[in-house]
Amino acid sequence: MEINVPKAAGPFEMTGSCWDIRKEELKIKHSELTDADLDFEFGKEDELLSRIATALNKNLEEGCRYIVYHCG
């Protein structure tokens, strides 16, 4: 599944260390997110984004934008 992120945000890329920082920021901002929601596995980014978006009551694209803009 291709996720459209605004060009100003740049490409959506995630590395382990990058995600560790974003994960902690999300946990602070959104206590409703569980460790299971934020569990990241390489190659399964869509599943991660889907879990986060669902927990935050956003669609997949909104969830991706939120992560890029607020946790980057």
N, C-alpha and C positions, 0 to 999 in steps of 0.2 A: 504494500500500500504506500503510495506516495503522499507525503504530507506537505502542503503548501505553506511555507514560512515566508513572511514578507522579506523581500530582498535586502532591506536595510538591516535585517537581523543576521544575515549571512547564512551559510548552510548549517543544518542541524547536525552537529557531530558530538559524539560523546566518547570520552575515554574513562577508564576506571577512576583515575584521580580526579578528573573533572566532575564525574558523577558523584563522588564522595562528598565534594563540597556542595553541589546542588542539592543532594539528598538531605544534608544537614540543614540547609537553608529552608527547604520545603518542610521539614519536620518542625522547625521553629515557627514558621508562618502558618502551618496547617496541622494542628494536633490531630485532626481526623485521619490523616494519612498514617497507615501502619507500615511496619517494616516490610510486610508482604507486598504492599502496594508499591514500595520503592525498591524492591529487589531487582537488580539489573543484571542481565546476562547478555554478553556480546551476541549480536545476531538476532536478538529478540526485542529490539527497541520499540517496535510497534505494540508489543504486548505491554511493555512498561508504560508507554504513553497512554494506552487504552485504560489501564488500571488507574493511573493518576487522574486522567480526565473524568472517569466515572466517579471516583471518590470526590472530586472537586465539583461534580455536577456540570461539567463542560463537555463539549464534543471534542473529538480527537484533535482537530486543528486548533481549537481554542486552548486546549491543554498544552500542545506543543508551543504555541506562541507564549503562553504564560511562563513556561520553563525558560525559554530563550530570553524573554524580556526581564523577568523578575529574579532569575537565579543565575545570571551569567555575568 
